[in-house]
Amino acid sequence: MDITLVQGDITQQRADAIVNAANSSLMGGGGVDGAIHRRGGPEILEECRKLRASQYGKGLPTGQAVATTAGRLPARWVIHTVGPVYSRSEDRSELLASCHRESLRVADSLGARSVAFPAISTGIYGWPMDDAARIALEAVRAADTAVEDVRFVLFDGAAYAAFEARL
């Protein structure tokens, strides 16, 4: 597997699958989630509504992943995963690692060979960037997957530098 870093906008990545740092409602939100829903168009939201009406009536659990169409994005699928909120009093790192493993498992089930990840849980969920980079890279490196190309698409220079230091 090739692991690369890109500084930029994940919604512009050409990949088989783009990972969305979703909230459990799957109905869109801020940050990466909002950007993916806005740029991807109503097709993504429609599939998310169907998932909520069928399998995920109470929302997608933290650490799990599920796929929808990518709508108007330059990808085939969006893999939605719910990262944990950072806590100083409780170690939730296994849930963050699970987001990466489960996203790759879903990618394998779809036949995806290239996957673009954001820095999951580092926005409004408050996970320290350096620690998130460590967990993400360790989880991806250890994953048993057929995915050949993993890209971490990092929005700014600070995020890129944190991931670069851990790569």
Secondary structure as GFF3:
##gff-version 3
##sequence-region A 1 167
A	DSSP	beta_strand	2	7	.	.	.	ID=ss1
A	DSSP	three_ten_helix	10	12	.	.	.	ID=ss2
A	DSSP	beta_strand	15	22	.	.	.	ID=ss3
A	DSSP	alpha_helix	31	40	.	.	.	ID=ss4
A	DSSP	alpha_helix	42	53	.	.	.	ID=ss5
A	DSSP	beta_strand	65	69	.	.	.	ID=ss6
A	DSSP	beta_strand	75	82	.	.	.	ID=ss7
A	DSSP	alpha_helix	93	110	.	.	.	ID=ss8
A	DSSP	beta_strand	114	117	.	.	.	ID=ss9
A	DSSP	alpha_helix	129	142	.	.	.	ID=ss10
A	DSSP	beta_strand	149	154	.	.	.	ID=ss11
A	DSSP	alpha_helix	157	166	.	.	.	ID=ss12
###
